[in-house]
């Protein structure tokens, strides 16, 4: 099926028919990040650093598999890669169920948690990369910003949806297996399983491979200036996803899931309200403003002393991080030809994966020394570094034109 083969009066409907698989995947991520650090620290008795690593290992796995995902999308077609990702997501949920049943053997249970997180990381890589390319091919290259934006809406909308649901299930231990950590695992597996027959019903698009493809490092070199700025903004999300639930627990506050939901809600609303500004103001300008707002939110989290300020900080961080990926992604994807769009998205996303993957454990090491405030301060300063990178990229772009 060629790029223009899908004929419909609603391009948005075409996009939504496929981007729903991103929603399933990231709802799974939201389910897990809300309770995995609590389970590892409180039920299994491991340290905060290990709890943070249990969250971040997912992103390390995403990073490790992202290159292969991009190449496979370009050579085998995105539909097949989405199906592979959904199947791996089912395995992730089942491994969490196994961890819950093995809680009497903490090390074995931790191994199952880590294996499940790795499986979800691979699933995220395959689903998110393939869905973007599948939709670009269906809706047209001119709709790239719209495709990436809808993918992000479903990504962080899924996190916002999954986090409070997971908290409710996690604390509902009265129903055997269906409650607690096992219940979260079962729901994770079921969501990804539902996506498989839905994906099978969608029309495939033929892979686009014209001659010899550029190597991954060639593609990475082209998108790296954009990817470094993306990485700077992604550290803040890494801090939120790995440390926010632990921060609330340390302060004896309730409402960590609500804070994660606020992050996702403001992320989604910002995407809806301001995505068009990327075309009007330019992606780099939008990214600079977004990173400044993200830094402000992280500073509020660092210095706020009440749960209300924590909510404000999470909301501002979500609003700031919202447009960083599409604002920089449009420029990154434009650096390659149509036959390498999957590789470009993969290489660009690797920068996000690395930043999120290493930020959890590295920031976690700061907690015993300086506390949680220092974690969010550090993430805020890194966001400001991203602003500087965007300024430099903007100057380079103007000189080139």
C-alpha positions in Angstrom: 0.0 0.0 0.0 1.5 3.4 -1.0 1.5 6.5 1.0 -1.6 7.9 -0.6 -3.5 4.6 -0.9 -5.6 5.1 2.2 -8.5 7.3 1.0 -10.7 8.8 3.8 -12.3 12.1 4.6 -10.6 12.2 7.9 -6.8 12.0 8.2 -7.2 12.0 11.9 -9.3 8.9 11.8 -6.6 7.2 9.8 -4.0 8.1 12.4 -6.1 7.1 15.3 -6.8 3.7 13.9 -3.1 2.8 14.3 -2.0 5.1 17.2 -4.3 3.2 19.5 -1.5 0.6 19.8 0.8 3.3 21.3 -2.0 4.1 23.8 -2.1 0.4 24.8 1.7 0.3 25.2 2.0 3.4 27.2 -1.0 2.7 29.4 1.1 -0.4 30.3 4.0 1.8 31.0 1.9 4.0 33.2 0.5 1.0 35.1 4.0 -0.2 35.8 5.9 3.0 36.7 3.3 3.9 39.4 3.9 0.6 41.3 7.1 -1.1 40.3 9.4 1.2 42.5 7.0 0.7 45.4 6.9 -3.1 45.0 10.7 -3.3 44.7 11.4 -1.2 47.7 8.5 -1.9 50.1 7.6 -5.5 49.2 10.9 -6.9 48.2 13.0 -4.8 50.5 15.6 -3.4 48.1 17.1 0.1 48.1 15.7 3.3 46.4 18.5 3.1 43.9 17.5 -0.4 42.9 13.8 0.7 42.8 14.9 3.5 40.4 16.9 1.0 38.3 13.9 -1.2 38.0 12.1 1.6 36.4 15.0 2.8 34.2 16.0 -0.6 32.9 12.9 -0.5 30.7 14.4 2.5 28.9 17.8 0.9 28.6 16.1 -2.0 26.9 14.2 0.4 24.6 17.6 2.0 23.7 19.2 -1.4 23.0 16.4 -2.5 20.7 15.6 0.8 19.1 18.2 0.5 16.3 16.9 -2.9 15.3 13.4 -1.7 15.5 14.0 1.2 13.0 15.8 -1.1 10.5 13.1 -3.8 10.8 10.4 -1.2 10.2 12.1 -0.1 7.0 12.8 -3.6 5.7 9.8 -5.7 7.0 7.1 -3.1 7.3 5.6 -1.5 10.4 2.6 -3.7 10.9 4.8 -6.8 11.6 6.9 -4.8 14.1 3.8 -3.6 15.9 2.6 -7.2 16.3 5.9 -8.3 17.6 5.9 -5.4 20.2 2.4 -6.2 21.4 3.2 -9.9 21.9 6.3 -8.9 23.9 4.2 -6.6 26.0 2.0 -9.6 26.9 5.1 -11.4 28.2 6.0 -8.4 30.3 2.8 -8.4 32.1 3.0 -12.2 32.8 6.5 -11.7 34.3 5.1 -9.2 36.8 2.5 -11.7 37.8 5.2 -14.2 38.4 7.1 -11.7 40.5 4.1 -11.1 42.7 3.7 -14.9 43.3 7.4 -15.2 44.2 7.5 -12.3 46.8 8.7 -14.8 49.4 11.9 -15.1 47.4 12.9 -11.4 46.9 15.9 -12.0 44.6 13.9 -14.3 42.3 11.0 -11.9 42.3 13.3 -9.0 41.5 14.7 -11.0 38.5 11.2 -11.4 37.2 10.5 -7.7 37.6 13.6 -6.7 35.8 12.9 -9.3 33.0 9.4 -7.9 32.7 10.7 -4.4 32.5 13.2 -5.4 29.8 10.4 -7.0 27.8 8.3 -3.9 28.1 11.2 -1.8 27.0 11.6 -3.9 23.8 7.8 -3.7 23.3 7.9 0.1 23.6 10.7 0.4 21.1 9.0 -1.8 18.5 5.4 -0.4 18.9 6.3 3.3 19.2 8.7 3.4 16.3 6.6 1.3 14.0 3.4 3.2 14.7 4.9 6.5 13.8 6.2 5.2 10.4 3.0 3.3 9.8 1.0 6.5 10.2 3.4 8.7 8.2 3.1 6.2 5.4 -0.7 6.2 5.7 -1.3 9.9 6.3 1.5 11.4 4.2 4.9 12.9 5.0 3.4 16.3 5.2 1.5 15.1 8.3 4.6 14.2 10.2 4.1 16.7 13.0 0.5 15.7 13.4 1.5 12.0 13.5 4.2 12.5 16.1 1.9 14.7 18.1 -0.9 12.1 18.2 1.7 9.5 19.1 2.7 11.6 22.1 -0.8 12.3 23.1 -1.4 8.6 23.3 2.0 8.0 25.0 1.6 10.3 27.9 -2.2 10.1 27.9 -1.6 6.4 28.5 0.7 7.1 31.3 -1.8 9.5 32.9 -4.5 6.8 32.6 -2.4 3.9 33.7 -0.9 5.4 36.9 -4.0 6.0 39.0 -5.6 2.7 37.8 -2.4 0.8 38.9 -2.5 2.5 42.3 -6.0 1.4 42.9 -5.3 -2.2 41.8 -2.0 -2.3 43.8 -3.8 -1.4 47.1 -6.7 -3.7 46.4 -5.4 -6.9 47.9 -8.8 -8.3 49.0 -9.3 -10.0 45.6 -6.7 -12.7 45.2 -4.5 -12.4 42.0 -6.8 -9.7 40.6 -5.5 -7.2 43.1 -2.1 -6.1 44.2 1.0 -6.3 42.0 -0.3 -9.5 40.3 -3.4 -7.6 39.3 -1.3 -4.9 37.7 0.6 -7.5 35.8 -2.6 -9.2 34.5 -4.0 -5.9 33.3 -0.7 -5.1 31.5 -0.8 -8.5 29.7 -4.5 -8.1 28.8 -4.1 -4.7 27.3 -1.3 -5.7 25.0 -3.2 -8.9 24.1 -6.3 -6.9 23.1 -4.2 -4.9 20.6 -3.0 -8.0 18.7 -6.3 -8.8 16.8 -7.0 -5.1 16.3 -3.5 -4.7 14.6 -4.2 -7.7 12.4 -7.3 -6.0 11.0 -5.4 -2.9 9.9 -4.0 -2.8 6.3 -0.2 -3.1 6.0 2.0 -0.8 4.1 4.8 -2.2 2.0 8.4 -1.5 3.2 10.3 1.2 1.5 13.9 0.2 0.7 15.6 1.8 -2.2 19.0 0.4 -2.7 21.6 0.3 0.1 20.4 2.0 3.3 22.8 4.3 5.2 24.2 2.8 8.3 22.8 3.6 11.7 25.7 5.7 12.7 25.3 7.7 9.5 21.7 8.4 10.3 22.5 9.1 13.9 25.1 11.7 12.9 22.4 13.5 10.9 19.9 13.6 13.7 22.3 13.9 16.6 22.1 17.8 17.1 18.3 17.4 17.5 18.7 14.3 19.6 21.0 15.9 22.2 18.5 18.6 22.9 15.8 15.9 23.2 18.0 14.0 25.6 18.4 17.1 27.8 14.7 17.4 28.1 14.2 13.7 28.7 16.1 13.7 31.9 13.2 15.5 33.6 10.8 12.8 32.5 13.3 10.2 33.8 13.3 11.9 37.2 9.5 12.0 37.3 9.0 8.4 36.2 11.6 6.8 38.4 11.5 9.0 41.5 8.2 10.8 41.9 6.4 7.8 43.6 9.3 7.3 45.9 9.5 11.1 46.7 5.8 11.1 47.7 6.3 7.9 49.8 9.4 9.5 51.5 7.4 12.6 52.4 4.4 10.5 53.6 2.2 12.1 51.1 -0.7 10.3 49.3 -1.4 11.2 45.7 1.7 10.1 43.7 -0.6 8.6 41.1 -2.5 11.8 40.8 0.7 13.7 40.3 1.7 11.3 37.5 -1.8 11.8 36.1 -1.4 15.6 36.2 1.9 15.2 34.3 0.1 13.2 31.6 -2.9 15.4 31.5 -1.0 18.7 31.0 1.2 16.9 28.5 -1.8 15.9 26.4 -3.6 19.3 26.7 -0.5 21.1 25.6 -0.1 18.8 22.6 -3.7 19.6 21.6 -3.4 23.3 22.2 0.0 24.2 20.8 1.1 21.6 18.2 0.3 24.0 15.4 2.9 26.4 16.8 5.6 24.1 15.6 4.7 25.0 12.0 4.1 28.6 12.8 7.0 29.5 15.1 9.5 26.8 14.1 10.4 23.6 15.9 13.5 24.9 17.5 11.8 27.9 19.0 9.0 25.8 20.4 11.5 23.4 21.9 13.4 26.3 23.6 10.2 27.6 25.3 9.2 24.1 26.2 12.5 23.3 27.9 12.2 26.5 29.9 8.8 25.5 31.2 10.0 22.0 32.0 12.9 23.5 34.0 10.5 25.7 35.9 8.4 22.7 36.8 11.4 20.7 38.0 12.5 23.6 40.2 9.1 23.8 41.7 9.3 20.1 42.5 12.8 20.6 44.0 11.9 23.5 46.3 8.2 23.0 47.0 7.6 21.8 50.5 4.0 20.7 50.2 2.0 18.2 48.1 0.2 21.0 46.4 3.5 22.4 45.1 4.5 18.9 44.0 1.3 18.7 41.9 2.1 22.1 40.4 5.6 21.0 39.6 4.5 17.8 38.0 1.9 19.6 35.9 4.4 22.2 34.6 6.9 19.6 33.8 4.4 17.7 31.7 3.4 20.9 29.9 7.0 21.7 29.2 8.1 18.2 28.1 5.0 17.9 25.8 6.3 19.5 22.6 10.0 18.7 22.9 9.8 15.5 20.9 7.6 16.7 18.0 9.3 20.1 17.8 12.7 18.6 17.4 11.5 15.4 15.7 10.2 17.2 12.6 13.7 18.5 11.9 15.3 15.2 12.7 13.1 13.2 10.4 13.7 15.7 7.6 17.5 14.9 7.6 16.9 11.5 5.8 15.2 10.2 2.7 11.9 8.3 2.7 13.6 4.9 2.7 15.2 5.7 6.1 12.5 7.3 8.1 12.3 4.4 10.4 16.0 4.5 11.1 15.8 8.3 11.6 13.0 7.9 14.2 14.9 5.1 15.8 18.2 7.0 16.0 16.4 10.2 17.3 14.6 8.2 19.9 17.8 6.5 21.1 18.8 9.9 22.5 15.6 9.9 24.6 16.1 6.3 25.6 19.7 6.8 26.8 18.7 9.9 28.8 15.8 8.3 30.6 17.6 5.0 31.0 20.6 6.5 32.8 18.9 9.2 34.7 17.0 6.9 37.0 19.9 5.1 38.5 22.3 8.1 38.5 19.8 10.4 40.1 18.9 7.7 42.5 22.5 7.7 43.8 22.0 11.3 44.8 19.2 10.7 47.2 21.2 9.3 50.1 23.6 12.2 49.9 21.4 15.2 49.2 17.8 14.1 49.1 15.0 14.2 46.5 15.2 17.9 46.0 18.7 17.6 44.5 17.3 15.1 42.0 14.8 17.5 40.6 17.3 20.4 40.7 19.8 18.4 38.7 17.1 17.5 36.1 16.1 21.2 35.9 19.7 22.3 35.2 20.0 19.7 32.4 16.8 21.1 30.8 18.5 24.5 30.8 21.4 22.9 29.0 18.9 21.8 26.4 17.8 25.4 25.9 21.5 26.3 25.2 21.7 23.4 22.7 18.6 24.7 20.9 20.0 28.2 20.7 23.2 26.8 19.1 21.1 24.6 16.7 19.0 27.6 15.8 22.1 29.7 14.9 23.5 26.8 12.8 20.2 26.4 11.0 20.0 30.1 10.1 23.6 30.1 8.9 22.9 27.1 6.7 19.8 28.8 5.2 
